[in-house]
Amino acid sequence: MPKKQKSGLYRSKVTIGADPSGKPVYKYISGRTRRELEDARQEVIARYITKTALNDDMLFGVYFGRYFDAYRRPFLRNATLSSYRPIINKNILPAFAERCMRSITALDLQDFINSLAGRSKTTLTVALSMLRGVFEQAFADHIIPNNPALSLRLPEVRPPREKRALTPEERVRVLSVIEHSADALPLAILYYTGMRQGEMRGLQWGDVDFAANTIHVQRDVDDSSRCTLDAPKTRAADRLVPMCSPLRELLFPLRGLPGVFVVQGSRPGRPLGRTGLYTLWARLMLECGFAVLSPEALKLPESERESMPLRIRYHSEITPHCLRHNFVTMCWEAGMDTLVVQRIVGHASYGVTANVYTHISSAHLASASATLEREFSKVSFLAPASTDT
């Protein structure tokens, strides 16, 4: 039974456990009234016995940093981490960093996700995953009384830009530039192997086996300014790629020490960086005749365009990744088994190779139409008219 002290406060104690020797451990509580004392007792029970009490509130930015470092960063490839940073730093943190976790409601989160409508599917799904993850963990850590991210829904996403293979005429232009340009080695590697651009930038001469005519893809370069070397995108991405004769003829005279990068960056001993790649790509696309002035350049007077970086001044719908689509399509056109092509390009799924990266040209459709026409004209399924009288 609590007793009122000379100070006017009611005092009592709650047994919250025992020490290693078995001696009870107490928490002393006080209150100006019996009701306050009971509230204090329930708070001690919730914090130390049932473990249901809320911990101190935290700013979203502080808690998100701790959550990301513990639950996300250790499990992300460098390339994936680089793609996540803009979404986090330019979208999520500006919206919520200075707000306390408990002040953020389900409506706040849904309004934020809705504001990203029309953005790419990657941006939306990463933002949604991050918010769901951080609030789920905050609920588990007793920072918030409930999880406001449970009911989040994705708005309409921007349709992905349609990928395509090169046309026969475009292939001729690419091959001409490969033959005549001294800077076209990256273009040649992508065209003849179907590698990802990060895999091409990560190639070292030790990966190229001129005796077996194969290239071992075993590392990737992320898109950060540091050009960090990383493991391949998936287990299937670590693979051997056949080296065809035209590519071998280009590479053999240039061969170097095993640890030297095949495509050099501007810094000695470093791979080609992302900025360097896109600057070089703009120049190669101009030589191919594929580049046009970018929307940013068209907004400026002609006199000011010359000061723009080449990679920003010009735009081409033929990207480095288009060469990967083109390679898969050319393999299909040559009659190669799709399962074999899947292994060569390092897809984890047969369906991705067959359904996403294989593009049927108008010439193939016309040929298929002619084949069907011949097949179905062989036999008429209409019964002959009766001649009975």
Secondary structure by P-SEA (a helix, b strand, c coil): cccccccccccccccccccccccbbbbbbbcccaaaaaaaaaaaaacccccccccbbbbaaaaaaaaaaccccccccaaaaaaaaaaaaacccccccccccccccaaaaaaaaaaaccccaaaaaaaaaaaaaaaaaaaaaccccccccccccccccccccccccccaaaaaaaaaaaaccccaaaaaaaaaccccaaaaaacccccccccccbbbbcccccccccccccccccccccbbbbbcaaaaaacccccccccccccccccccccccaaaaaaaaaaaaaaacccccccccccccccccccccccccbbbcccaaaaaaaaaaaaaaacccaaaaaaaaccccccccccccccccaaaaaaaaaaaaaaaacccccccccccc
